[in-house]
Amino acid sequence: MTRTPLESSVLAAAGYDAAHAKLEIEFQSGDVYTYFAVPKRVFEELLASASKGKFFGQKIANTYPFEKH
């Protein structure tokens, strides 16, 4: 999955697979997580948000099931 670089002190990049509703997040630490059953609008809102780390914390973390790679 292609990831879009993000300007964030927490998140390095994010990618989205619309066919499977999967959101892939790469953190500045290098850790990569895949979040499942994420609506496309949530990915679009993440990209558009002024604070990507804050958006992630409020709308994605602890909301969707995930696995660490």
Contacts in CASP RR format, 6 or more apart in sequence:
PFRMAT RR
TARGET T0000
AUTHOR 0000-0000-0000
METHOD contacts of the structure
MODEL  1
MTRTPLESSVLAAAGYDAAHAKLEIEFQSGDVYTYFAVPKRVFEELLASA
SKGKFFGQKIANTYPFEKH
1 15 0 8 1.000
1 16 0 8 1.000
1 17 0 8 1.000
1 22 0 8 1.000
1 24 0 8 1.000
2 15 0 8 1.000
3 13 0 8 1.000
3 14 0 8 1.000
3 15 0 8 1.000
3 24 0 8 1.000
3 26 0 8 1.000
4 13 0 8 1.000
4 14 0 8 1.000
4 15 0 8 1.000
4 47 0 8 1.000
5 12 0 8 1.000
5 13 0 8 1.000
6 12 0 8 1.000
6 13 0 8 1.000
6 14 0 8 1.000
6 47 0 8 1.000
6 52 0 8 1.000
7 52 0 8 1.000
8 28 0 8 1.000
8 51 0 8 1.000
8 52 0 8 1.000
8 53 0 8 1.000
9 28 0 8 1.000
9 53 0 8 1.000
10 27 0 8 1.000
10 28 0 8 1.000
10 52 0 8 1.000
10 53 0 8 1.000
10 56 0 8 1.000
11 25 0 8 1.000
11 26 0 8 1.000
11 27 0 8 1.000
11 28 0 8 1.000
11 52 0 8 1.000
11 53 0 8 1.000
11 56 0 8 1.000
12 26 0 8 1.000
12 27 0 8 1.000
12 28 0 8 1.000
12 30 0 8 1.000
13 25 0 8 1.000
13 26 0 8 1.000
14 23 0 8 1.000
14 24 0 8 1.000
14 25 0 8 1.000
14 26 0 8 1.000
14 43 0 8 1.000
14 46 0 8 1.000
14 47 0 8 1.000
14 52 0 8 1.000
15 23 0 8 1.000
15 24 0 8 1.000
15 25 0 8 1.000
15 43 0 8 1.000
16 22 0 8 1.000
16 23 0 8 1.000
16 24 0 8 1.000
16 38 0 8 1.000
16 40 0 8 1.000
16 43 0 8 1.000
17 23 0 8 1.000
17 24 0 8 1.000
18 40 0 8 1.000
21 36 0 8 1.000
21 37 0 8 1.000
21 38 0 8 1.000
21 39 0 8 1.000
21 40 0 8 1.000
22 34 0 8 1.000
22 35 0 8 1.000
22 36 0 8 1.000
22 38 0 8 1.000
23 34 0 8 1.000
23 35 0 8 1.000
23 38 0 8 1.000
23 42 0 8 1.000
23 43 0 8 1.000
23 46 0 8 1.000
23 60 0 8 1.000
23 64 0 8 1.000
24 32 0 8 1.000
24 33 0 8 1.000
24 34 0 8 1.000
24 35 0 8 1.000
25 32 0 8 1.000
25 33 0 8 1.000
25 34 0 8 1.000
25 35 0 8 1.000
25 56 0 8 1.000
25 60 0 8 1.000
26 32 0 8 1.000
27 33 0 8 1.000
31 68 0 8 1.000
31 69 0 8 1.000
32 68 0 8 1.000
32 69 0 8 1.000
33 66 0 8 1.000
33 67 0 8 1.000
33 68 0 8 1.000
33 69 0 8 1.000
34 66 0 8 1.000
34 67 0 8 1.000
34 69 0 8 1.000
35 60 0 8 1.000
35 64 0 8 1.000
35 65 0 8 1.000
35 66 0 8 1.000
36 64 0 8 1.000
36 65 0 8 1.000
36 66 0 8 1.000
36 67 0 8 1.000
37 64 0 8 1.000
37 65 0 8 1.000
38 60 0 8 1.000
38 64 0 8 1.000
42 59 0 8 1.000
42 60 0 8 1.000
45 55 0 8 1.000
45 59 0 8 1.000
46 52 0 8 1.000
46 55 0 8 1.000
46 56 0 8 1.000
46 59 0 8 1.000
46 60 0 8 1.000
49 55 0 8 1.000
END
